[in-house]
């Protein structure tokens, strides 16, 4: 029974370590794998070097990205660290024009 009592703190330490380190790391790896498998031609991405580019072609050995007009780079798929979110559609809020604002008449007060 004493051996079991000595083993409980060690098991608790391993359990806490697993919850704080391994589990979040596995989630992060799964998210990165989902990102890289969802890459498509035309996506705007950021590479590990901090370069922003647009995917032009996807091949088995890597991807071809355009970093500037007519400047193509071939990089490994693992070089992609994030995908840019598409720009949200602008709100169609019309600002009131000067004509629609009623102004007080100039009166002598």
C-alpha positions, 0 to 999 in steps of 0.5 A, a space after each residue: 500500500 505504501 508503494 502505491 502511495 509513493 506512486 500517486 504523486 508521480 502519476 499526478 505529475 505525469 498527468 499534469 504534464 500531459 494536460 499542459 504540454 502534450 495535449 495542446 501540442 497535439 492540437 496545434 499539430 492537427 491544426 497545422 496539418 488541416 491548414 496545409 491540407 486545405 491549401 488551394 491555388 489562389 490562397 494568400 499565405 504567409 511563409 515561415 520566413 515572413 514572406 506573404 505570397 499567393 499560391 500559383 501551383 501545388 505539386 507533390 514536392 512543394 508549392 509554387 508561390 508568387 511573391 511579386 508580379 512575375 516573381 515565382 518561388 518554389 517552396 516546401 509545403 511545410 513552409 506555409 505557416 498561416 493562411 490570410 483571411 479573405 477581406 470581409 465585404 465592405 458594409 453598404 452603409 450610406 453616409 448622409 449627404 449634405 443635402 439630406 441634413 436639415 439645417 436651421 435657417 439663419 434667423 435673428 434671435 
